[in-house]
Amino acid sequence: MGLDRKVAARLAEERLDEWRRLGHHDWRAMVDQRERRDVTGADGRRYVVVSSGLDDGDGRVRIAVAVDDGGWSALAPVVRDEISRPGGSGTAGGGLA
């Protein structure tokens, strides 16, 4: 059974929602860092959720969240991202479905 991309996308969005509640300072602290979580999706399966912080230039920080099932899907995970600006305004990112 392959990766359920809808469940993975929901998990990525949930993780981004957690980041959205934090300030730009917290995002800045995540630059060049990576956080991994093993979570159980709504379908009862195990997923790996990895958040990474990247300096996007001009004070912006991009948080990218990649979700896979720990198997072959790690080669093409579901990715969502968002950008935080120094003034605190975020911009919805794109990602691959």
ROGUKOL-692914 format. One record per residue: residue number from 0; x, y, z of N, C-alpha, C, O in turn. Coordinates in nm, 4 decimals, decimal comma, m for minus. Layout:
REM ROGUKOL-692914
[pt NUM; [X; Y; Z]; [X; Y; Z]; [X; Y; Z]; [X; Y; Z]];
...
***
This chain:
REM ROGUKOL-692914
[pt 0; [0,0855; m0,1175; 0,0000]; [0,0000; 0,0000; 0,0000]; [0,0898; 0,1235; 0,0000]; [0,1774; 0,1355; 0,0856]];
[pt 1; [0,0699; 0,2139; m0,0931]; [0,1522; 0,3334; m0,1062]; [0,1112; 0,4437; m0,0103]; [0,0158; 0,4311; 0,0664]];
[pt 2; [0,1850; 0,5494; m0,0175]; [0,1604; 0,6670; 0,0648]; [0,0231; 0,7257; 0,0330]; [m0,0103; 0,7466; m0,0836]];
[pt 3; [m0,0562; 0,7523; 0,1366]; [m0,1836; 0,8216; 0,1180]; [m0,1520; 0,9708; 0,1148]; [m0,1323; 1,0331; 0,2191]];
[pt 4; [m0,1473; 1,0269; m0,0044]; [m0,1022; 1,1652; m0,0225]; [m0,1972; 1,2662; 0,0421]; [m0,1531; 1,3736; 0,0831]];
[pt 5; [m0,3252; 1,2345; 0,0520]; [m0,4192; 1,3261; 0,1171]; [m0,3929; 1,3326; 0,2674]; [m0,3942; 1,4407; 0,3263]];
[pt 6; [m0,3692; 1,2181; 0,3285]; [m0,3380; 1,2161; 0,4715]; [m0,2053; 1,2864; 0,4954]; [m0,1924; 1,3643; 0,5898]];
[pt 7; [m0,1071; 1,2598; 0,4111]; [0,0244; 1,3230; 0,4248]; [0,0134; 1,4746; 0,4107]; [0,0763; 1,5484; 0,4866]];
[pt 8; [m0,0659; 1,5218; 0,3145]; [m0,0845; 1,6663; 0,2960]; [m0,1502; 1,7284; 0,4183]; [m0,1139; 1,8386; 0,4594]];
[pt 9; [m0,2458; 1,6590; 0,4760]; [m0,3131; 1,7093; 0,5961]; [m0,2134; 1,7205; 0,7118]; [m0,2153; 1,8184; 0,7863]];
[pt 10; [m0,1268; 1,6206; 0,7265]; [m0,0252; 1,6246; 0,8325]; [0,0723; 1,7405; 0,8115]; [0,1116; 1,8071; 0,9072]];
[pt 11; [0,1107; 1,7642; 0,6871]; [0,2017; 1,8761; 0,6567]; [0,1349; 2,0086; 0,6912]; [0,1980; 2,0957; 0,7510]];
[pt 12; [0,0101; 2,0249; 0,6549]; [m0,0620; 2,1487; 0,6851]; [m0,0798; 2,1678; 0,8353]; [m0,0707; 2,2798; 0,8854]];
[pt 13; [m0,1050; 2,0590; 0,9068]; [m0,1183; 2,0683; 1,0524]; [0,0127; 2,1160; 1,1153]; [0,0117; 2,1971; 1,2079]];
[pt 14; [0,1244; 2,0657; 1,0650]; [0,2542; 2,1083; 1,1190]; [0,2802; 2,2550; 1,0858]; [0,3299; 2,3300; 1,1698]];
[pt 15; [0,2465; 2,2960; 0,9633]; [0,2613; 2,4376; 0,9284]; [0,1723; 2,5255; 1,0153]; [0,2114; 2,6363; 1,0519]];
[pt 16; [0,0531; 2,4772; 1,0484]; [m0,0357; 2,5534; 1,1372]; [0,0319; 2,5800; 1,2717]; [0,0171; 2,6880; 1,3289]];
[pt 17; [0,1063; 2,4808; 1,3220]; [0,1797; 2,5008; 1,4467]; [0,2831; 2,6122; 1,4298]; [0,2984; 2,6966; 1,5181]];
[pt 18; [0,3536; 2,6126; 1,3171]; [0,4531; 2,7168; 1,2911]; [0,3873; 2,8531; 1,2777]; [0,4428; 2,9532; 1,3229]];
[pt 19; [0,2695; 2,8583; 1,2163]; [0,2008; 2,9862; 1,1948]; [0,1655; 3,0550; 1,3266]; [0,1524; 3,1774; 1,3309]];
[pt 20; [0,1502; 2,9781; 1,4328]; [0,1158; 3,0353; 1,5633]; [0,2374; 3,0964; 1,6332]; [0,2232; 3,1655; 1,7341]];
[pt 21; [0,3565; 3,0708; 1,5796]; [0,4795; 3,1223; 1,6393]; [0,5221; 3,2512; 1,5709]; [0,4759; 3,2824; 1,4611]];
[pt 22; [0,6087; 3,3246; 1,6350]; [0,6576; 3,4495; 1,5787]; [0,7767; 3,4278; 1,4863]; [0,8352; 3,3197; 1,4810]];
[pt 23; [0,8104; 3,5327; 1,4147]; [0,9215; 3,5282; 1,3197]; [1,0526; 3,4906; 1,3893]; [1,1368; 3,4227; 1,3305]];
[pt 24; [1,0698; 3,5341; 1,5130]; [1,1907; 3,5010; 1,5886]; [1,2063; 3,3489; 1,6014]; [1,3168; 3,2964; 1,5875]];
[pt 25; [1,0964; 3,2791; 1,6278]; [1,1005; 3,1327; 1,6386]; [1,1360; 3,0691; 1,5041]; [1,2101; 2,9710; 1,4983]];
[pt 26; [1,0826; 3,1258; 1,3972]; [1,1157; 3,0749; 1,2640]; [1,2638; 3,0951; 1,2365]; [1,3306; 3,0060; 1,1842]];
[pt 27; [1,3152; 3,2134; 1,2721]; [1,4563; 3,2451; 1,2489]; [1,5454; 3,1440; 1,3215]; [1,6492; 3,1046; 1,2685]];
[pt 28; [1,5061; 3,1016; 1,4423]; [1,5842; 3,0039; 1,5191]; [1,5880; 2,8673; 1,4501]; [1,6745; 2,7850; 1,4802]];
[pt 29; [1,4956; 2,8434; 1,3589]; [1,4872; 2,7141; 1,2896]; [1,5762; 2,7089; 1,1648]; [1,5944; 2,6016; 1,1074]];
[pt 30; [1,6324; 2,8239; 1,1215]; [1,7150; 2,8272; 1,0000]; [1,8302; 2,7281; 1,0140]; [1,8990; 2,7238; 1,1160]];
[pt 31; [1,8490; 2,6494; 0,9095]; [1,9522; 2,5454; 0,9031]; [1,9322; 2,4343; 1,0051]; [2,0257; 2,3605; 1,0361]];
[pt 32; [1,8120; 2,4226; 1,0566]; [1,7781; 2,3160; 1,1507]; [1,6775; 2,2219; 1,0857]; [1,6105; 2,2575; 0,9887]];
[pt 33; [1,6685; 2,1039; 1,1396]; [1,5726; 2,0055; 1,0912]; [1,5116; 1,9359; 1,2120]; [1,5814; 1,8988; 1,3063]];
[pt 34; [1,3794; 1,9190; 1,2069]; [1,3086; 1,8510; 1,3147]; [1,2293; 1,7351; 1,2546]; [1,1570; 1,7531; 1,1566]];
[pt 35; [1,2428; 1,6182; 1,3127]; [1,1715; 1,5001; 1,2645]; [1,0723; 1,4546; 1,3710]; [1,1032; 1,4507; 1,4901]];
[pt 36; [0,9537; 1,4208; 1,3251]; [0,8500; 1,3648; 1,4125]; [0,7930; 1,2403; 1,3467]; [0,7685; 1,2386; 1,2261]];
[pt 37; [0,7725; 1,1384; 1,4248]; [0,6988; 1,0210; 1,3793]; [0,5576; 1,0360; 1,4324]; [0,5370; 1,0448; 1,5535]];
[pt 38; [0,4599; 1,0389; 1,3423]; [0,3213; 1,0603; 1,3830]; [0,2321; 0,9536; 1,3214]; [0,2689; 0,8879; 1,2240]];
[pt 39; [0,1151; 0,9382; 1,3798]; [0,0149; 0,8469; 1,3261]; [m0,0912; 0,9298; 1,2557]; [m0,1492; 1,0209; 1,3147]];
[pt 40; [m0,1161; 0,8977; 1,1292]; [m0,2152; 0,9693; 1,0510]; [m0,3563; 0,9252; 1,0845]; [m0,3760; 0,8299; 1,1599]];
[pt 41; [m0,4538; 0,9940; 1,0287]; [m0,5951; 0,9618; 1,0505]; [m0,6283; 0,8213; 1,0016]; [m0,7269; 0,7618; 1,0451]];
[pt 42; [m0,5464; 0,7685; 0,9115]; [m0,5680; 0,6334; 0,8587]; [m0,5032; 0,5258; 0,9455]; [m0,5090; 0,4073; 0,9128]];
[pt 43; [m0,4405; 0,5679; 1,0579]; [m0,3787; 0,4735; 1,1489]; [m0,2381; 0,4309; 1,1100]; [m0,1760; 0,3502; 1,1792]];
[pt 44; [m0,1879; 0,4846; 1,0002]; [m0,0532; 0,4498; 0,9537]; [0,0499; 0,5477; 1,0084]; [0,0176; 0,6604; 1,0458]];
[pt 45; [0,1749; 0,5017; 1,0119]; [0,2850; 0,5835; 1,0614]; [0,3402; 0,6703; 0,9494]; [0,3591; 0,6237; 0,8370]];
[pt 46; [0,3657; 0,7966; 0,9808]; [0,4231; 0,8922; 0,8861]; [0,5425; 0,9619; 0,9502]; [0,5486; 0,9776; 1,0722]];
[pt 47; [0,6357; 1,0029; 0,8678]; [0,7509; 1,0803; 0,9119]; [0,7276; 1,2239; 0,8648]; [0,7076; 1,2488; 0,7459]];
[pt 48; [0,7306; 1,3181; 0,9596]; [0,7083; 1,4595; 0,9305]; [0,8382; 1,5336; 0,9632]; [0,8815; 1,5372; 1,0784]];
[pt 49; [0,8994; 1,5924; 0,8602]; [1,0265; 1,6627; 0,8780]; [1,0063; 1,8103; 0,8446]; [0,9607; 1,8451; 0,7357]];
[pt 50; [1,0414; 1,8973; 0,9413]; [1,0365; 2,0423; 0,9207]; [1,1786; 2,0933; 0,9062]; [1,2676; 2,0543; 0,9818]];
[pt 51; [1,1996; 2,1807; 0,8087]; [1,3313; 2,2397; 0,7855]; [1,3171; 2,3894; 0,7691]; [1,2235; 2,4373; 0,7050]];
[pt 52; [1,4106; 2,4635; 0,8272]; [1,4110; 2,6084; 0,8138]; [1,5193; 2,6532; 0,7179]; [1,6328; 2,6059; 0,7246]];
[pt 53; [1,4843; 2,7445; 0,6284]; [1,5777; 2,7949; 0,5287]; [1,5743; 2,9472; 0,5257]; [1,4674; 3,0079; 0,5325]];
[pt 54; [1,6907; 3,0079; 0,5155]; [1,6985; 3,1529; 0,4982]; [1,6576; 3,1829; 0,3546]; [1,7226; 3,1373; 0,2606]];
[pt 55; [1,5504; 3,2594; 0,3374]; [1,4966; 3,2872; 0,2047]; [1,5411; 3,4246; 0,1532]; [1,4917; 3,4716; 0,0507]];
[pt 56; [1,6343; 3,4886; 0,2241]; [1,6856; 3,6195; 0,1816]; [1,6018; 3,7350; 0,2324]; [1,4831; 3,7187; 0,2607]];
[pt 57; [1,6632; 3,8515; 0,2441]; [1,5959; 3,9746; 0,2887]; [1,5214; 3,9565; 0,4209]; [1,4174; 4,0188; 0,4424]];
[pt 58; [1,5741; 3,8716; 0,5095]; [1,5134; 3,8516; 0,6402]; [1,4006; 3,7503; 0,6439]; [1,3483; 3,7185; 0,7507]];
[pt 59; [1,3633; 3,7000; 0,5279]; [1,2545; 3,6012; 0,5234]; [1,3064; 3,4634; 0,5655]; [1,4237; 3,4310; 0,5468]];
[pt 60; [1,2164; 3,3837; 0,6225]; [1,2476; 3,2463; 0,6588]; [1,1417; 3,1569; 0,5959]; [1,0220; 3,1838; 0,6052]];
[pt 61; [1,1874; 3,0512; 0,5325]; [1,0963; 2,9526; 0,4735]; [1,1007; 2,8268; 0,5584]; [1,2077; 2,7721; 0,5851]];
[pt 62; [0,9840; 2,7818; 0,6003]; [0,9730; 2,6529; 0,6676]; [0,9120; 2,5566; 0,5666]; [0,8038; 2,5803; 0,5129]];
[pt 63; [0,9830; 2,4491; 0,5426]; [0,9340; 2,3439; 0,4528]; [0,9046; 2,2207; 0,5368]; [0,9833; 2,1829; 0,6236]];
[pt 64; [0,7906; 2,1586; 0,5102]; [0,7506; 2,0373; 0,5808]; [0,7340; 1,9272; 0,4769]; [0,6574; 1,9406; 0,3815]];
[pt 65; [0,8073; 1,8182; 0,4975]; [0,8002; 1,7026; 0,4075]; [0,7433; 1,5846; 0,4852]; [0,7822; 1,5595; 0,5992]];
[pt 66; [0,6512; 1,5127; 0,4225]; [0,5873; 1,3985; 0,4881]; [0,5983; 1,2766; 0,3976]; [0,5679; 1,2823; 0,2784]];
[pt 67; [0,6424; 1,1661; 0,4571]; [0,6477; 1,0389; 0,3847]; [0,6131; 0,9270; 0,4819]; [0,5890; 0,9517; 0,6000]];
[pt 68; [0,6109; 0,8045; 0,4320]; [0,5757; 0,6910; 0,5179]; [0,6983; 0,6109; 0,5617]; [0,6850; 0,5005; 0,6145]];
[pt 69; [0,8163; 0,6659; 0,5400]; [0,9380; 0,5983; 0,5816]; [0,9881; 0,4945; 0,4833]; [1,0925; 0,4331; 0,5054]];
[pt 70; [0,9157; 0,4748; 0,3767]; [0,9560; 0,3780; 0,2744]; [0,9977; 0,4490; 0,1472]; [1,0656; 0,5517; 0,1509]];
[pt 71; [0,9561; 0,3931; 0,0345]; [0,9914; 0,4503; m0,0954]; [0,9390; 0,5914; m0,1144]; [0,9955; 0,6681; m0,1923]];
[pt 72; [0,8325; 0,6268; m0,0449]; [0,7760; 0,7622; m0,0605]; [0,8732; 0,8705; m0,0143]; [0,8541; 0,9880; m0,0457]];
[pt 73; [0,9775; 0,8321; 0,0604]; [1,0775; 0,9303; 0,1035]; [1,1502; 0,9907; m0,0167]; [1,2085; 1,0986; m0,0064]];
[pt 74; [1,1468; 0,9213; m0,1301]; [1,2086; 0,9742; m0,2517]; [1,1246; 1,0852; m0,3149]; [1,1772; 1,1683; m0,3890]];
[pt 75; [0,9961; 1,0869; m0,2863]; [0,9054; 1,1892; m0,3393]; [0,7986; 1,2198; m0,2338]; [0,6813; 1,1872; m0,2521]];
[pt 76; [0,8404; 1,2829; m0,1232]; [0,7444; 1,3106; m0,0154]; [0,6446; 1,4198; m0,0549]; [0,6637; 1,4916; m0,1530]];
[pt 77; [0,5393; 1,4299; 0,0233]; [0,4474; 1,5426; 0,0107]; [0,5142; 1,6603; 0,0811]; [0,5563; 1,6479; 0,1961]];
[pt 78; [0,5243; 1,7740; 0,0132]; [0,5937; 1,8905; 0,0681]; [0,5009; 2,0110; 0,0674]; [0,4317; 2,0378; m0,0308]];
[pt 79; [0,5010; 2,0823; 0,1777]; [0,4310; 2,2099; 0,1889]; [0,5295; 2,3077; 0,2506]; [0,6156; 2,2672; 0,3287]];
[pt 80; [0,5185; 2,4354; 0,2170]; [0,6079; 2,5341; 0,2758]; [0,5365; 2,6658; 0,2949]; [0,4294; 2,6900; 0,2393]];
[pt 81; [0,5989; 2,7502; 0,3752]; [0,5453; 2,8827; 0,4026]; [0,6622; 2,9746; 0,4339]; [0,7668; 2,9304; 0,4814]];
[pt 82; [0,6429; 3,1029; 0,4067]; [0,7463; 3,2031; 0,4309]; [0,6977; 3,2998; 0,5382]; [0,5829; 3,3441; 0,5371]];
[pt 83; [0,7888; 3,3316; 0,6318]; [0,7615; 3,4341; 0,7321]; [0,8505; 3,5533; 0,7016]; [0,9690; 3,5379; 0,6717]];
[pt 84; [0,7931; 3,6707; 0,7095]; [0,8672; 3,7942; 0,6848]; [0,9001; 3,8603; 0,8191]; [0,8306; 3,8367; 0,9180]];
[pt 85; [1,0044; 3,9419; 0,8235]; [1,0447; 4,0047; 0,9500]; [0,9321; 4,0783; 1,0225]; [0,9294; 4,0804; 1,1456]];
[pt 86; [0,8405; 4,1381; 0,9489]; [0,7284; 4,2084; 1,0117]; [0,6239; 4,1160; 1,0693]; [0,5283; 4,1614; 1,1321]];
[pt 87; [0,6412; 3,9862; 1,0486]; [0,5485; 3,8886; 1,1038]; [0,4447; 3,8384; 1,0056]; [0,3673; 3,7484; 1,0383]];
[pt 88; [0,4415; 3,8949; 0,8854]; [0,3409; 3,8481; 0,7899]; [0,3904; 3,7231; 0,7208]; [0,5055; 3,7159; 0,6778]];
[pt 89; [0,3041; 3,6261; 0,7105]; [0,3394; 3,5025; 0,6419]; [0,2793; 3,5008; 0,5041]; [0,1831; 3,5725; 0,4765]];
[pt 90; [0,3344; 3,4209; 0,4190]; [0,2839; 3,4034; 0,2855]; [0,2662; 3,2556; 0,2627]; [0,3602; 3,1784; 0,2816]];
[pt 91; [0,1487; 3,2149; 0,2228]; [0,1254; 3,0736; 0,1969]; [0,2220; 3,0249; 0,0914]; [0,2404; 3,0880; m0,0126]];
[pt 92; [0,2817; 2,9144; 0,1192]; [0,3772; 2,8578; 0,0250]; [0,3099; 2,7599; m0,0674]; [0,1892; 2,7366; m0,0598]];
[pt 93; [0,3865; 2,7054; m0,1513]; [0,3346; 2,6074; m0,2444]; [0,3647; 2,4691; m0,1957]; [0,3297; 2,4319; m0,0837]];
[pt 94; [0,4276; 2,3951; m0,2775]; [0,4619; 2,2591; m0,2405]; [0,4154; 2,1641; m0,3466]; [0,3480; 2,2016; m0,4425]];
[pt 95; [0,4518; 2,0447; m0,3279]; [0,4164; 1,9392; m0,4222]; [0,3115; 1,8519; m0,3594]; [0,3247; 1,8129; m0,2433]];
[pt 96; [0,2087; 1,8206; m0,4324]; [0,1013; 1,7380; m0,3785]; [0,1301; 1,5915; m0,3917]; [0,0487; 1,5087; m0,3507]];
***
